[in-house]
Amino acid sequence: MAEVSEQQKQQRAKELASELKSQKALLKKSKRQLAMVFDLNKCLGCQTCTIACKTLWTRDEGMEYMWWATVNTQPGKGTPRDWEKMGGGFRDEEPQAGKLPTRRDFGEAWDFNYDEVFYGGKGNSVHLQPSGDPDWGPNWDEDQGGGQYPNSFYFYLPRICNHCTNPACLEACPRNAIYKREEDGIVVISEERCKGYRFCTEACPYKKIYFNHVRQLSQKCIFCYPRIEKGVATACARQCPGRLRFVGYLDDENGPIHKLVKQWKVALPLHAEHGTQPNVYYVPPISPPRFDADGNIDESKPRIPTDYLKYLFGPDVEQVLATLKSEMAKTKAGGKSEILDTLIVYEWKSLFGPFTKDPATLEPRKV
Amino acid sequence: MARGFTRRDFLRATGAATVALGLTRLQFVGMAQGQVAGQAVPGALPEYRAWEDLYRQRWVWDRVARGTHTMTNCVSGCAWDLYVKDDMVWREEQKSPYTASSPGLPDFNPRGCQKGACGSSLMYSPSRVRYPLRRVGERGEGRWQRISWDEALAAVAKDMVDAIDKEGPASVLCELGPNIGAGPNSAAPIRFFRMLGSPATDSMAQIGDLSVGATITLGNGHPCGSSDDWWRSSYLVLWAFNPSATRIPDAHFLYEARYRGAKLVTICPDLNNSSIHADLWLNPRPGTDAALALGAAQVIVSENLYNTAYVAEQTDLPLLVRSDNNRFVRESDLKKGGSDSAFYVWDAARKQVVPAPGSGNLQSLDSTGIKPDVTFNGTMSIGGKSVAVRTVFSLLRERLDRDYRPQQVAEITGVSAAAVQQFAREFAHAPAALILSQWGQCKFLHGDLAQRAQILLASLTGNLGRAGGGWRAGGFFAPEGFALLGMQEQLGLMNLATFAAKNYLDPAKSEQSFSSYFVPGSVWHQVHGGLEDISGDARHGDRSSPRSPKEYLHEAIDKKWFPVFPAPGKAPHVILSIFGNVLRHSRNNTKLLETLWPKVKLVVDVNFRLSETSRWSDIVLPAAFWYEKADLKYLASFIPYVHLGDRAVAPLGEAKPEWEIFALLAEAVAKEARQRDLKPYTDIAEAQRDARRLDEAFTDSGRFGPKDEDKALEFVLTYSSPTKKVSLEDMRTAGAVRFRSTGAPGGAAGFYSDYSMDEPLVPQRWFVEKKQRWPTLTGRQQFYVDHPWFLECGEALPVYKPPPPAGGDYPLTLSGGHTRWSIHSQWRDHRPLLRLQRGEPVVYISERDAAARNINDNDLVRVRNDLGAFVLRAKIARYAQPGQVLVYHAWEPYQFRDGRSDHAIIPSPFKPTALVGDYGHLHWGYAHWEPNQVDRDTKVEIERV
């Protein structure tokens, strides 16, 4: 057998790398891109999105602790705990190492001693409590916030998988199990191909991928593609009583997403510095004015520090806030604002672009 | 092998560093290179996409039913579709049939919240009761035996008949909670106890939800509109109101109004979940809201920003008050045999005292021809003597200028004088200013004063009765068919025309009235539950009243201002609890176990879940869940639609709908009464009852039998004006239909406006536009109350009184509020939702107070005062005002160590002035008048365990 020269080895490595790159390019290619805009000035923190997703997709064994859609109070450690410090994504197009969160960082699905309390014959010597002495959960730091009273501040940040244009998870998967659906850009993990290595979770800078310990594979938000395929908006968006989750194609110039993101530029991606080109965009929050040391109303700087919003949404957030404030000043003076009219959502269905179908009108399964 | 890969290996691979790894990867890739290079992924690689069916196959169902959360005291009505799979409700999703009330308004879609979105998992939760249970251990011990329905019903019937036989019908009590709908299952217990002739509790004040201040001022404590009218306001004030958490389906109108140009103001000690979306947040110290409102009123009055014409016509501010006795000038002062309810104003045109429009024989508020002088201060001849008289306005202005100048108010509230002024001026200049107060203020001892002061602001600026303006809590429209089903024995012979809807809430009509079989729940538990020993203790209450609260209580009962059945001193023998959870909600709940429970021979709880009250019951009867029976959601004003909750699936285990339960219990009671030959008896409303034929009475001689739930529901729809010409089939198609009418005003329906299906609901327009008199003693918005008790307590005018030291002298105020996580105790113990919290009760504490006590986040802490202590975990929150700690609403006592919840140490002092009777509009009536149980003034200390 002929010796393989060092040169040949290097040549082969280059070929393979190039091959892999072209495969990844193919896996992340999509003709269109679905996106969402979340208006943080309307988010109630009610978690209806969280539950809507839970009851639809993550109720099987192994999925109890999963919350593909979450809402966390900012500032806060979020879900999983300290996810913003866990790295991942890209820098200068080079993948960056990330930390693999533990299941405890996500928060376990605690069980409770219902039977003991109700039927155990132990009276008040027992009380209902979660198992495992929890110290974190998916919404553990709800409403804790930041700042010093009375200049405290907080807001709610709903998150799902960002269905990135340049997904770090896809890039990281040794099984090529992750791909973007060509027709809509939804990022999915093939449950046939996935072997549960969790490189994707390490790579994802948003830590929106969960590990199913029962089935030994990774699972995450699927942008409700079975609904999308039938013209029905995602459950989190369609069920949101705050009416703040816009769904649609980014390139649909008549749709609200294109207008908010591209035309008016009032919605920004979260932590875009990770280079994954996320496709969930946020209208940043504006809270009431602060108080000065004498308790007088102090309009000189915002309650939510702009630096904090820049940390989340990048430097452009200043311009976005300026735009929003000037539009709000316009309407307060009795004027009209197309931007704010869009965010108001006069007609609920206008949130959903082409996905306005009522699921109850679909055919039930054949029994 | 796979776990041997490291992140670094992979980075090297993508960076073209190692051959071996690259090869391994390619094996994993498992696709032909030609396909990769040449064709699109989906077409070329079918194996990549085939797995996607997995999720498509999950999103399937067999059928869809209409549903809502009928028997939960949630003031939102929301239409849901229930997706049924394998005869279980698999999940629910909003139906969203709503349209905008009028063009240019946002629509109501989609309603619902996270709790409604997991109703089905509550239905199948471990707390669900599936079979009748009989206690076999000590009460509260948690040892149960499953028994048959026959056994259970016979046991309940035996004790009920026994109690009636020995002590009369007053000895059987229905502890009727607020989780009530508007259909047959909700009417069933009301009907049952009425036919039995026994009392049921009016729980509105018992749970602390009666807007006493609004009743005092407006004659009705339920001023209500639809939530889309909020959108039309230009100045929205959320005062002790947190809609982001408590009005989840309606809150969007507020934040959308802010975008449209309204200014959104929140007033609350803590930066609550709604304040984060406000344009202005004012943060008074807990319990000082009245001072803030009066401060704003002082600015409005002193800067002449008030609407003189409006207050002259609509309010009692121009009425004359005698300076010698501080009473209104009445016709009876001036004429022998004159009316006690005819009042006077000074006519500036004619320069003389004239009868006030709206009082006495003057039914209209129309002041045409006279010019009431709101500022008059002079003398008039009364009984031949010259008596100094002045207007209410003049008294008010003097008081405002004396006690409530912005700087004084700043010292009381902690809100700066400049902020008070800014708020007052903005409020006064706004084209339509609306204070949304809801039911939070009711839970302060002096919440009535705060409400009176807030309403004063809305009134001075002419906002009450205006689109997007005024002061509002919430109201509930009365479907007449529901009241009939609860009250009338003979349903088949019913003639709606003979049913004086206007009168059925009037207790003076006795048997004809809805109120007559109710007892005031708050007062009842003071007396029979022994709560008066704590709540009536002057140490915890208002120390400025001259007599002890207990003395007022017993005088009010002795004067029959409040009915108490059984009479004080006699014991209730049977308590049947339904639609509520008295051992959770009652302040001093542990006291009830010590005082009331031992007196009661049998406690029965009808419930779909094991609540704290179920745990301490002798028999638990399993009720069908909301998705297992057909009922209507009560008609809350926020959403002008009637909602159907339908029977999507059969009840779990042996659970039954309430209509069936009470029809069967009526049979069991009748059987027992016949066996004992119980003679007919006179009931609590002086009607004759015969328990031997209770089954006939309940079913209207078999016309509405145990299984006739649908028929009874059809009856409600047929005889209710909000559902005029709407059939059950229509409801089953639509899920929700817009009110056809709002029915009669009064009671909990404080609407008093013509209703249109094509516009948002604005209350009180009859008074303002049609000049009808207000339902108060004076026929006007009444800011001055000259009842002797109000005078002796110093509350004739709206004033600020400092929060009482309830619970003792401690540095922290225990407050709270409703939470986004439950509707009272329903969902409070629900596993999926607990996983989104911390799994157990927490007390929110400011960083400063925590640090001072060396308390860290998630530490176990003891909260204590003179009444005792409870233990839970601390949660440090930046939004909490230092000095304020918050335990949010409705944790079950069994979620605390030793079964002691926050309510165990809440003294809940009561308000003497709310015990008055026989004063115009101030009289007992269902959901009308009674002192609240309160909790927000509780003083505590906290320490690490």
HADDOCK unambig.tbl for C-alpha pairs under 7 A between the chains (distance, minus, plus):
assign (segid A and resid 9 and name CA) (segid B and resid 19 and name CA) 6.89 0.50 0.50
assign (segid A and resid 12 and name CA) (segid B and resid 19 and name CA) 6.83 0.50 0.50
assign (segid A and resid 13 and name CA) (segid B and resid 16 and name CA) 5.59 0.50 0.50
assign (segid A and resid 13 and name CA) (segid B and resid 17 and name CA) 6.54 0.50 0.50
assign (segid A and resid 13 and name CA) (segid B and resid 18 and name CA) 6.18 0.50 0.50
assign (segid A and resid 13 and name CA) (segid B and resid 19 and name CA) 4.80 0.50 0.50
assign (segid A and resid 14 and name CA) (segid B and resid 16 and name CA) 5.51 0.50 0.50
assign (segid A and resid 16 and name CA) (segid B and resid 22 and name CA) 6.10 0.50 0.50
assign (segid A and resid 17 and name CA) (segid B and resid 13 and name CA) 6.80 0.50 0.50
assign (segid A and resid 17 and name CA) (segid B and resid 14 and name CA) 5.93 0.50 0.50
assign (segid A and resid 17 and name CA) (segid B and resid 15 and name CA) 6.99 0.50 0.50
assign (segid A and resid 17 and name CA) (segid B and resid 16 and name CA) 4.94 0.50 0.50
assign (segid A and resid 17 and name CA) (segid B and resid 22 and name CA) 6.97 0.50 0.50
assign (segid A and resid 23 and name CA) (segid B and resid 36 and name CA) 6.49 0.50 0.50
assign (segid A and resid 26 and name CA) (segid B and resid 41 and name CA) 6.79 0.50 0.50
assign (segid A and resid 27 and name CA) (segid B and resid 41 and name CA) 6.88 0.50 0.50
assign (segid A and resid 41 and name CA) (segid B and resid 277 and name CA) 6.17 0.50 0.50
assign (segid A and resid 42 and name CA) (segid B and resid 252 and name CA) 6.70 0.50 0.50
assign (segid A and resid 42 and name CA) (segid B and resid 255 and name CA) 6.00 0.50 0.50
assign (segid A and resid 44 and name CA) (segid B and resid 244 and name CA) 4.89 0.50 0.50
assign (segid A and resid 46 and name CA) (segid B and resid 113 and name CA) 6.84 0.50 0.50
assign (segid A and resid 46 and name CA) (segid B and resid 114 and name CA) 6.48 0.50 0.50
assign (segid A and resid 46 and name CA) (segid B and resid 245 and name CA) 6.71 0.50 0.50
assign (segid A and resid 46 and name CA) (segid B and resid 820 and name CA) 6.47 0.50 0.50
assign (segid A and resid 47 and name CA) (segid B and resid 114 and name CA) 5.72 0.50 0.50
assign (segid A and resid 48 and name CA) (segid B and resid 113 and name CA) 5.23 0.50 0.50
assign (segid A and resid 48 and name CA) (segid B and resid 114 and name CA) 3.81 0.50 0.50
assign (segid A and resid 48 and name CA) (segid B and resid 117 and name CA) 6.77 0.50 0.50
assign (segid A and resid 51 and name CA) (segid B and resid 114 and name CA) 5.75 0.50 0.50
assign (segid A and resid 51 and name CA) (segid B and resid 117 and name CA) 6.48 0.50 0.50
assign (segid A and resid 51 and name CA) (segid B and resid 118 and name CA) 6.80 0.50 0.50
assign (segid A and resid 52 and name CA) (segid B and resid 117 and name CA) 6.23 0.50 0.50
assign (segid A and resid 55 and name CA) (segid B and resid 91 and name CA) 6.29 0.50 0.50
assign (segid A and resid 95 and name CA) (segid B and resid 11 and name CA) 6.91 0.50 0.50
assign (segid A and resid 97 and name CA) (segid B and resid 7 and name CA) 6.64 0.50 0.50
assign (segid A and resid 109 and name CA) (segid B and resid 835 and name CA) 6.45 0.50 0.50
assign (segid A and resid 110 and name CA) (segid B and resid 835 and name CA) 6.57 0.50 0.50
assign (segid A and resid 114 and name CA) (segid B and resid 126 and name CA) 6.43 0.50 0.50
assign (segid A and resid 114 and name CA) (segid B and resid 127 and name CA) 6.95 0.50 0.50
assign (segid A and resid 118 and name CA) (segid B and resid 142 and name CA) 5.49 0.50 0.50
assign (segid A and resid 119 and name CA) (segid B and resid 142 and name CA) 4.85 0.50 0.50
assign (segid A and resid 119 and name CA) (segid B and resid 143 and name CA) 5.63 0.50 0.50
assign (segid A and resid 119 and name CA) (segid B and resid 144 and name CA) 6.73 0.50 0.50
assign (segid A and resid 120 and name CA) (segid B and resid 142 and name CA) 5.87 0.50 0.50
assign (segid A and resid 120 and name CA) (segid B and resid 143 and name CA) 6.64 0.50 0.50
assign (segid A and resid 121 and name CA) (segid B and resid 141 and name CA) 5.05 0.50 0.50
assign (segid A and resid 121 and name CA) (segid B and resid 142 and name CA) 4.26 0.50 0.50
assign (segid A and resid 121 and name CA) (segid B and resid 143 and name CA) 4.67 0.50 0.50
assign (segid A and resid 122 and name CA) (segid B and resid 141 and name CA) 5.66 0.50 0.50
assign (segid A and resid 122 and name CA) (segid B and resid 142 and name CA) 6.33 0.50 0.50
assign (segid A and resid 123 and name CA) (segid B and resid 140 and name CA) 5.52 0.50 0.50
assign (segid A and resid 123 and name CA) (segid B and resid 141 and name CA) 3.83 0.50 0.50
assign (segid A and resid 123 and name CA) (segid B and resid 142 and name CA) 5.65 0.50 0.50
assign (segid A and resid 124 and name CA) (segid B and resid 894 and name CA) 6.94 0.50 0.50
assign (segid A and resid 124 and name CA) (segid B and resid 898 and name CA) 5.03 0.50 0.50
assign (segid A and resid 124 and name CA) (segid B and resid 899 and name CA) 5.20 0.50 0.50
assign (segid A and resid 125 and name CA) (segid B and resid 898 and name CA) 5.89 0.50 0.50
assign (segid A and resid 127 and name CA) (segid B and resid 894 and name CA) 5.17 0.50 0.50
assign (segid A and resid 127 and name CA) (segid B and resid 895 and name CA) 5.19 0.50 0.50
assign (segid A and resid 127 and name CA) (segid B and resid 896 and name CA) 5.85 0.50 0.50
assign (segid A and resid 127 and name CA) (segid B and resid 897 and name CA) 5.74 0.50 0.50
assign (segid A and resid 127 and name CA) (segid B and resid 899 and name CA) 6.96 0.50 0.50
assign (segid A and resid 128 and name CA) (segid B and resid 894 and name CA) 6.19 0.50 0.50
assign (segid A and resid 128 and name CA) (segid B and resid 895 and name CA) 4.76 0.50 0.50
assign (segid A and resid 129 and name CA) (segid B and resid 839 and name CA) 6.61 0.50 0.50
assign (segid A and resid 129 and name CA) (segid B and resid 840 and name CA) 6.14 0.50 0.50
assign (segid A and resid 129 and name CA) (segid B and resid 895 and name CA) 6.82 0.50 0.50
assign (segid A and resid 130 and name CA) (segid B and resid 839 and name CA) 5.56 0.50 0.50
assign (segid A and resid 137 and name CA) (segid B and resid 835 and name CA) 6.84 0.50 0.50
assign (segid A and resid 137 and name CA) (segid B and resid 836 and name CA) 6.79 0.50 0.50
assign (segid A and resid 138 and name CA) (segid B and resid 836 and name CA) 5.97 0.50 0.50
assign (segid A and resid 139 and name CA) (segid B and resid 836 and name CA) 5.18 0.50 0.50
assign (segid A and resid 139 and name CA) (segid B and resid 837 and name CA) 6.00 0.50 0.50
assign (segid A and resid 140 and name CA) (segid B and resid 837 and name CA) 5.96 0.50 0.50
assign (segid A and resid 140 and name CA) (segid B and resid 838 and name CA) 6.01 0.50 0.50
assign (segid A and resid 143 and name CA) (segid B and resid 877 and name CA) 6.68 0.50 0.50
assign (segid A and resid 144 and name CA) (segid B and resid 876 and name CA) 6.39 0.50 0.50
assign (segid A and resid 144 and name CA) (segid B and resid 877 and name CA) 4.20 0.50 0.50
assign (segid A and resid 144 and name CA) (segid B and resid 878 and name CA) 5.71 0.50 0.50
assign (segid A and resid 145 and name CA) (segid B and resid 877 and name CA) 6.68 0.50 0.50
assign (segid A and resid 145 and name CA) (segid B and resid 878 and name CA) 5.80 0.50 0.50
assign (segid A and resid 146 and name CA) (segid B and resid 878 and name CA) 5.81 0.50 0.50
assign (segid A and resid 147 and name CA) (segid B and resid 878 and name CA) 6.57 0.50 0.50
assign (segid A and resid 148 and name CA) (segid B and resid 878 and name CA) 6.33 0.50 0.50
assign (segid A and resid 149 and name CA) (segid B and resid 878 and name CA) 6.15 0.50 0.50
assign (segid A and resid 149 and name CA) (segid B and resid 879 and name CA) 6.27 0.50 0.50
assign (segid A and resid 149 and name CA) (segid B and resid 881 and name CA) 6.61 0.50 0.50
assign (segid A and resid 152 and name CA) (segid B and resid 878 and name CA) 5.66 0.50 0.50
assign (segid A and resid 152 and name CA) (segid B and resid 879 and name CA) 5.49 0.50 0.50
assign (segid A and resid 155 and name CA) (segid B and resid 276 and name CA) 6.79 0.50 0.50
assign (segid A and resid 174 and name CA) (segid B and resid 25 and name CA) 5.86 0.50 0.50
assign (segid A and resid 175 and name CA) (segid B and resid 25 and name CA) 6.81 0.50 0.50
assign (segid A and resid 175 and name CA) (segid B and resid 28 and name CA) 5.32 0.50 0.50
assign (segid A and resid 175 and name CA) (segid B and resid 29 and name CA) 5.70 0.50 0.50
assign (segid A and resid 176 and name CA) (segid B and resid 29 and name CA) 5.85 0.50 0.50
assign (segid A and resid 190 and name CA) (segid B and resid 48 and name CA) 6.85 0.50 0.50
assign (segid A and resid 190 and name CA) (segid B and resid 51 and name CA) 6.49 0.50 0.50
assign (segid A and resid 191 and name CA) (segid B and resid 51 and name CA) 6.64 0.50 0.50
assign (segid A and resid 192 and name CA) (segid B and resid 51 and name CA) 6.30 0.50 0.50
assign (segid A and resid 197 and name CA) (segid B and resid 2 and name CA) 6.57 0.50 0.50
assign (segid A and resid 197 and name CA) (segid B and resid 3 and name CA) 6.36 0.50 0.50
assign (segid A and resid 199 and name CA) (segid B and resid 7 and name CA) 6.99 0.50 0.50
assign (segid A and resid 226 and name CA) (segid B and resid 55 and name CA) 6.76 0.50 0.50
assign (segid A and resid 226 and name CA) (segid B and resid 56 and name CA) 5.06 0.50 0.50
assign (segid A and resid 239 and name CA) (segid B and resid 93 and name CA) 6.81 0.50 0.50
assign (segid A and resid 239 and name CA) (segid B and resid 94 and name CA) 6.45 0.50 0.50
assign (segid A and resid 239 and name CA) (segid B and resid 110 and name CA) 6.62 0.50 0.50
assign (segid A and resid 241 and name CA) (segid B and resid 110 and name CA) 5.49 0.50 0.50
assign (segid A and resid 241 and name CA) (segid B and resid 111 and name CA) 5.58 0.50 0.50
assign (segid A and resid 241 and name CA) (segid B and resid 112 and name CA) 6.29 0.50 0.50
assign (segid A and resid 241 and name CA) (segid B and resid 113 and name CA) 6.60 0.50 0.50
assign (segid A and resid 241 and name CA) (segid B and resid 248 and name CA) 6.72 0.50 0.50
assign (segid A and resid 241 and name CA) (segid B and resid 249 and name CA) 5.30 0.50 0.50
assign (segid A and resid 242 and name CA) (segid B and resid 252 and name CA) 5.22 0.50 0.50
assign (segid A and resid 243 and name CA) (segid B and resid 252 and name CA) 6.96 0.50 0.50
assign (segid A and resid 286 and name CA) (segid B and resid 277 and name CA) 6.85 0.50 0.50
assign (segid A and resid 287 and name CA) (segid B and resid 276 and name CA) 5.07 0.50 0.50
assign (segid A and resid 287 and name CA) (segid B and resid 277 and name CA) 5.38 0.50 0.50
assign (segid A and resid 287 and name CA) (segid B and resid 278 and name CA) 6.09 0.50 0.50
assign (segid A and resid 287 and name CA) (segid B and resid 279 and name CA) 6.74 0.50 0.50
assign (segid A and resid 288 and name CA) (segid B and resid 276 and name CA) 6.57 0.50 0.50
assign (segid A and resid 288 and name CA) (segid B and resid 277 and name CA) 6.89 0.50 0.50
assign (segid A and resid 288 and name CA) (segid B and resid 278 and name CA) 5.22 0.50 0.50
assign (segid A and resid 288 and name CA) (segid B and resid 279 and name CA) 4.52 0.50 0.50
assign (segid A and resid 288 and name CA) (segid B and resid 280 and name CA) 4.93 0.50 0.50
assign (segid A and resid 288 and name CA) (segid B and resid 281 and name CA) 6.08 0.50 0.50
assign (segid A and resid 289 and name CA) (segid B and resid 280 and name CA) 6.36 0.50 0.50
assign (segid A and resid 295 and name CA) (segid B and resid 415 and name CA) 6.56 0.50 0.50
assign (segid A and resid 295 and name CA) (segid B and resid 416 and name CA) 5.46 0.50 0.50
assign (segid A and resid 296 and name CA) (segid B and resid 416 and name CA) 5.72 0.50 0.50
assign (segid A and resid 296 and name CA) (segid B and resid 418 and name CA) 6.56 0.50 0.50
assign (segid A and resid 296 and name CA) (segid B and resid 419 and name CA) 6.24 0.50 0.50
assign (segid A and resid 297 and name CA) (segid B and resid 419 and name CA) 6.64 0.50 0.50
assign (segid A and resid 328 and name CA) (segid B and resid 259 and name CA) 6.14 0.50 0.50
assign (segid A and resid 328 and name CA) (segid B and resid 261 and name CA) 6.57 0.50 0.50
assign (segid A and resid 331 and name CA) (segid B and resid 260 and name CA) 5.74 0.50 0.50
assign (segid A and resid 331 and name CA) (segid B and resid 261 and name CA) 4.42 0.50 0.50
assign (segid A and resid 332 and name CA) (segid B and resid 261 and name CA) 3.88 0.50 0.50
assign (segid A and resid 332 and name CA) (segid B and resid 262 and name CA) 6.30 0.50 0.50
assign (segid A and resid 334 and name CA) (segid B and resid 261 and name CA) 6.73 0.50 0.50
assign (segid A and resid 340 and name CA) (segid B and resid 259 and name CA) 5.80 0.50 0.50
assign (segid A and resid 344 and name CA) (segid B and resid 256 and name CA) 4.94 0.50 0.50
assign (segid A and resid 344 and name CA) (segid B and resid 259 and name CA) 6.62 0.50 0.50
assign (segid A and resid 345 and name CA) (segid B and resid 106 and name CA) 6.73 0.50 0.50
assign (segid A and resid 346 and name CA) (segid B and resid 105 and name CA) 6.27 0.50 0.50
assign (segid A and resid 346 and name CA) (segid B and resid 106 and name CA) 3.95 0.50 0.50
assign (segid A and resid 346 and name CA) (segid B and resid 107 and name CA) 6.29 0.50 0.50
assign (segid A and resid 347 and name CA) (segid B and resid 106 and name CA) 5.99 0.50 0.50
assign (segid A and resid 347 and name CA) (segid B and resid 107 and name CA) 5.98 0.50 0.50
assign (segid A and resid 348 and name CA) (segid B and resid 107 and name CA) 6.67 0.50 0.50
assign (segid A and resid 348 and name CA) (segid B and resid 109 and name CA) 5.94 0.50 0.50
assign (segid A and resid 360 and name CA) (segid B and resid 64 and name CA) 6.63 0.50 0.50
assign (segid A and resid 364 and name CA) (segid B and resid 60 and name CA) 6.42 0.50 0.50
assign (segid A and resid 364 and name CA) (segid B and resid 61 and name CA) 5.35 0.50 0.50
assign (segid A and resid 364 and name CA) (segid B and resid 62 and name CA) 5.18 0.50 0.50
assign (segid A and resid 364 and name CA) (segid B and resid 63 and name CA) 6.03 0.50 0.50
assign (segid A and resid 365 and name CA) (segid B and resid 60 and name CA) 5.74 0.50 0.50
assign (segid A and resid 365 and name CA) (segid B and resid 61 and name CA) 5.69 0.50 0.50
assign (segid A and resid 365 and name CA) (segid B and resid 62 and name CA) 5.64 0.50 0.50
assign (segid A and resid 367 and name CA) (segid B and resid 62 and name CA) 6.82 0.50 0.50
